[in-house]
Amino acid sequence: MSNPISVVVIGGGYAGVMAANRLTSHQDLTVTLLNPRPRFVDRIRLHEHVARGSEAELDFARILNPRVRLDVGSATRIDSADRMVELEDGDALPYDYLVYAVGSTSAAPRVPGAAEHALPLAGLEQARRLREALLASPDALVTVVGAGPTGIELAAELAESGRRVTLLCGTLLAPSLHTRGRDAVAQRLADLGVTVLQGDGTEVIAVDAHSVTLADGRTIPSGITAWATGFGVPELARRSGLATDAAGRLLTDETLTSIDAPRIVATGDAASPSDAPYRMSCQAAMQLGPQAAETVLSRIDGRAPRPVEVAFAGQCLSLGRRGGLFQVSGRDDVPTPLVIRSRGGAALKRTICGSIRWELAMEARHPGAFRWWLREPARGNRVADVQHDATIAMLDVHEHAVATSGDA
């Protein structure tokens, strides 16, 4: 009897769990989920954990198919030639196929003093440190740097709990929303007493233990500085010698297969199909996870994998426990003028957050049950635009090299 095919999934976030569960639909596979911690982290609830101690973890047993073996550990390198995942403890996991689902982390701050004095919240440990700092200094002024969804949600939660909060936008409040959505967010933050600084000169250029300095020269007092300026990805793919995009995501084709390691399939925030990645989000991860698994299953069964299909419905923001907003978008993730706000937006946000856990559990109980929307209608054009831009950039570099070499 031949040995079963081994599939290792690196990363137990939304995409990794969905991929691992979908893989169990094939009876001849062993599926191992490698994750640094023994419990699932519900990242879309981290701002609630910071502000009011809400539970942001979940037992994997509730959302993983029993056939998935959970291995608690961290990968340090992928040996794609010998098909091995090297682990931090010196051990190694062999694989026949690998699903790269390492997710995202806080972007490394480049502002002087930020690494020493600002507290990010992209991961559970970071969120815990921020919560501990807040509990230790209940009267401290709080400055939130970054006015994307993470910064907005955190600022609203803290202000609703009675904190004095300043939100530094750098440029524009909620830039991914339609103007109607931005106006609604601005009004809610004003009602909560959040001081919002946006526009030219509000970029942070320095952070120290007691203040934040802006590009226009202003100094903002800050007892606690929360850093929410964006996300980066782990260096695992780059460190392993695999092709990545400029941000470090694993470069794949449109079936999510690594362009230089056909036994490796990427998914979630750390995947860059055709160098045109989707917005880092739970919404994309929940769709990309099952498709990465389907690509692996297709290759095992000798079928041609299908191209990636992801479509968006919108963005939802919690603005404290009694407020929220749902920004409706087209399937191509472009925001529309339609916005659901106030208590309706809050109720919809709570429903969506609850449905995520339900969908994970449903896929665990019934692998293959989860279905995603129709393909993004402009995907082909978007990929073509990215490839065109890359070609132009290469030609520009070549022409510059020729001109400066004296061989023109």
Residue pairs with C-beta under 8 A, 6 or more apart in sequence:
4 28
4 29
4 30
5 28
5 29
5 30
5 96
5 97
5 300
6 29
6 30
6 32
6 94
6 95
6 96
6 97
7 23
7 29
7 30
7 31
7 32
7 95
7 96
7 97
7 98
7 99
7 296
8 32
8 34
8 85
8 93
8 95
8 97
8 98
8 99
9 16
9 19
9 20
9 23
9 31
9 32
9 33
9 34
9 98
9 99
9 101
10 16
10 34
10 75
10 78
10 85
10 98
10 99
10 100
10 101
10 102
10 236
11 34
11 35
11 100
11 101
11 102
11 103
11 268
11 270
12 20
12 33
12 34
12 35
12 37
12 40
12 60
12 70
12 101
13 41
13 43
13 101
13 103
13 268
13 269
13 285
14 43
14 268
14 282
14 285
14 286
14 289
14 356
14 360
15 101
15 103
15 267
15 268
15 269
15 285
15 286
15 288
15 289
15 292
16 33
16 35
16 99
16 101
16 103
16 267
16 268
16 289
17 33
17 40
17 60
17 63
17 64
17 289
17 360
17 363
17 364
18 285
18 286
18 289
18 290
18 293
18 359
18 360
18 363
18 370
19 99
19 101
19 267
19 289
19 290
19 292
19 293
20 31
20 33
20 64
20 65
20 68
20 99
20 293
21 63
21 64
21 65
21 68
21 293
21 360
21 363
21 364
21 367
22 289
22 290
22 293
22 294
22 297
22 363
22 367
22 368
22 370
23 29
23 31
23 68
23 99
23 293
23 296
23 297
23 367
24 31
24 65
24 67
24 68
24 367
25 297
25 367
25 368
26 297
26 300
29 300
30 69
31 65
31 67
31 68
31 69
32 68
32 69
32 70
32 71
32 93
33 60
33 64
33 68
33 69
33 70
33 71
34 71
34 73
34 74
34 75
34 85
34 87
34 93
35 60
35 70
35 71
35 72
35 73
36 72
36 73
36 74
37 72
37 124
38 60
38 70
38 72
39 57
39 58
39 59
39 60
40 57
40 58
40 59
40 60
40 63
41 56
41 57
41 58
41 123
41 124
42 56
42 57
42 58
42 353
42 356
42 357
43 56
43 122
43 123
43 124
43 282
44 282
44 353
44 356
45 54
45 55
45 56
45 353
46 56
46 121
46 122
46 123
46 124
46 127
47 121
47 127
47 150
47 153
47 154
47 157
47 318
48 54
48 56
48 157
48 318
49 55
49 56
49 124
49 127
49 128
49 131
50 121
50 127
50 130
50 131
50 134
50 154
50 157
50 158
50 226
51 131
51 134
51 154
51 157
51 158
51 160
51 161
52 157
52 161
53 131
56 124
56 127
57 124
58 357
60 70
62 357
62 361
63 357
63 360
63 361
63 364
64 70
64 364
65 363
65 364
65 365
65 367
71 93
73 87
73 88
73 89
73 91
74 87
74 88
75 85
75 86
75 87
75 88
75 102
75 236
76 86
76 87
76 88
76 236
76 239
77 85
77 86
77 236
77 239
77 240
78 84
78 85
78 86
78 98
78 100
78 236
78 237
78 240
78 242
78 264
79 85
79 86
79 92
79 240
80 240
80 241
80 242
80 258
80 260
80 261
80 263
80 264
83 94
83 95
83 96
83 98
83 263
84 92
84 93
84 94
84 95
85 92
85 93
85 94
85 95
85 98
86 92
87 93
95 263
96 263
97 263
97 264
97 265
97 296
97 299
97 300
98 263
98 264
98 265
99 264
99 265
99 266
99 267
99 292
99 293
99 296
100 236
100 237
100 250
100 258
100 264
100 265
100 266
100 267
100 270
100 271
101 266
101 267
101 268
101 270
101 289
101 292
102 233
102 234
102 236
102 237
102 268
102 270
103 233
103 234
103 268
103 269
103 270
103 285
104 122
104 231
104 232
104 233
104 268
104 269
104 270
104 280
105 122
105 123
105 231
105 232
105 233
105 234
106 120
106 121
106 122
106 123
106 126
106 227
106 230
106 231
106 232
107 229
107 230
107 231
107 232
108 115
108 232
109 115
109 118
109 120
109 227
109 229
111 118
111 204
111 205
111 206
111 207
112 205
112 206
112 207
113 206
113 207
113 208
114 145
114 204
114 207
114 225
114 227
116 207
117 207
117 208
117 209
117 225
118 145
118 207
118 225
118 226
118 227
119 126
119 129
119 130
119 133
119 224
119 225
119 226
119 227
120 126
120 130
120 226
120 227
120 228
121 127
121 130
121 150
121 154
121 226
121 227
121 228
122 150
122 231
130 224
130 226
133 224
134 140
134 142
134 158
134 163
134 224
137 223
137 224
139 223
140 223
140 224
141 164
141 166
141 221
141 222
141 223
141 224
142 158
142 163
142 164
142 165
142 166
142 222
142 223
142 224
142 225
142 226
143 165
143 166
143 167
143 168
143 212
143 220
143 222
143 224
143 225
143 226
144 151
144 154
144 155
144 158
144 165
144 166
144 167
144 168
144 226
144 228
145 151
145 168
145 170
145 204
145 207
145 212
145 225
145 226
145 227
145 228
145 229
146 168
146 169
146 170
146 227
146 228
146 229
146 230
147 167
147 168
147 169
147 170
147 172
147 173
147 174
147 175
147 196
147 198
148 174
148 175
148 176
148 228
148 229
148 230
149 174
149 176
149 315
149 317
150 228
151 167
151 226
151 228
151 229
152 167
152 173
152 174
152 185
152 189
152 317
152 319
153 317
153 318
153 319
154 226
154 228
155 165
155 167
155 189
155 194
156 188
156 189
156 192
156 194
156 318
156 319
156 320
156 323
157 318
157 320
157 321
158 165
159 165
159 189
159 192
159 193
159 194
159 320
160 192
160 320
160 321
160 322
164 193
165 193
165 194
165 195
166 194
166 195
166 196
166 197
166 220
166 222
167 173
167 189
167 194
167 195
167 196
167 197
168 197
168 202
168 204
168 212
168 214
168 220
169 196
169 197
169 198
169 199
169 202
170 198
170 202
170 203
170 204
170 229
171 198
171 199
171 200
171 202
171 203
172 182
172 198
172 199
173 182
173 185
173 186
173 196
173 198
174 181
174 182
174 185
174 186
174 317
176 279
176 315
176 327
176 335
177 185
177 315
177 327
177 335
177 339
178 327
178 335
178 336
178 337
178 339
180 337
180 339
181 315
181 325
181 327
181 335
181 339
184 325
184 339
184 341
185 317
185 319
185 325
186 196
188 319
188 320
188 323
188 325
188 341
188 342
189 196
189 319
190 196
191 323
192 319
192 320
192 323
197 214
197 220
200 215
200 216
201 214
201 215
201 216
201 217
201 218
202 214
202 215
202 216
203 214
203 215
204 212
204 213
204 214
204 215
205 213
205 214
205 215
206 212
206 213
207 213
207 222
207 225
210 221
210 222
210 223
211 219
211 220
211 221
211 222
212 219
212 220
212 222
212 225
213 219
213 220
214 220
231 269
231 280
232 247
232 248
233 247
233 248
233 249
233 269
233 270
234 248
234 270
235 248
237 244
237 248
237 249
237 250
237 266
237 270
238 244
238 248
242 250
242 251
242 258
242 260
242 261
242 264
243 250
243 251
243 258
243 259
243 260
244 250
244 251
244 272
245 251
245 272
245 275
245 277
247 272
247 277
248 270
249 266
249 269
249 270
249 271
249 272
249 277
250 258
250 264
250 266
250 270
250 271
250 272
251 258
251 259
251 272
251 275
252 258
252 259
252 265
252 266
252 271
252 272
252 273
252 274
253 259
253 273
253 274
254 273
254 274
254 307
254 308
254 383
255 265
255 295
255 305
255 306
255 307
255 308
256 265
256 266
256 267
256 271
256 273
256 288
256 291
256 292
256 295
256 305
256 308
257 264
257 265
257 295
257 305
258 264
258 265
258 266
262 299
265 292
265 295
265 296
266 272
266 292
267 285
267 288
267 289
267 291
267 292
268 284
268 285
268 288
268 289
269 280
269 281
269 284
269 285
271 277
271 288
271 292
273 308
273 383
274 383
274 386
274 387
275 386
275 387
275 390
276 382
276 383
276 385
276 386
278 284
278 288
278 310
278 333
279 312
279 333
281 315
282 356
283 312
283 313
284 310
284 312
286 356
286 359
286 370
286 372
287 309
287 310
287 311
287 372
287 373
288 308
288 310
290 363
290 370
290 372
291 306
291 308
291 309
291 310
291 372
294 305
294 306
295 305
295 306
298 304
298 305
298 306
299 305
307 375
308 379
309 372
309 373
309 374
309 375
309 376
310 372
310 373
310 375
310 376
310 379
311 331
311 332
311 372
311 373
311 374
311 375
311 376
312 329
312 330
312 331
312 332
312 333
312 376
313 328
313 329
313 331
313 373
314 326
314 327
314 328
314 329
314 335
315 326
315 327
315 329
315 335
316 324
316 325
316 326
316 327
316 345
316 348
316 349
316 352
317 324
317 325
317 326
317 327
317 345
317 349
318 324
318 346
318 349
318 350
319 325
319 345
319 346
320 346
321 346
322 343
322 346
323 341
323 342
323 343
323 345
323 346
324 341
324 342
324 343
324 344
324 345
324 346
324 347
324 348
324 349
324 350
325 339
325 340
325 341
325 345
325 349
326 339
326 340
326 341
326 344
326 345
326 348
326 349
327 335
327 339
328 335
328 336
328 338
328 339
328 340
329 335
329 336
330 336
331 373
331 374
331 376
331 377
332 376
332 377
332 378
332 379
332 382
333 376
339 345
340 348
359 370
362 369
362 370
363 369
363 370
376 382
402 408
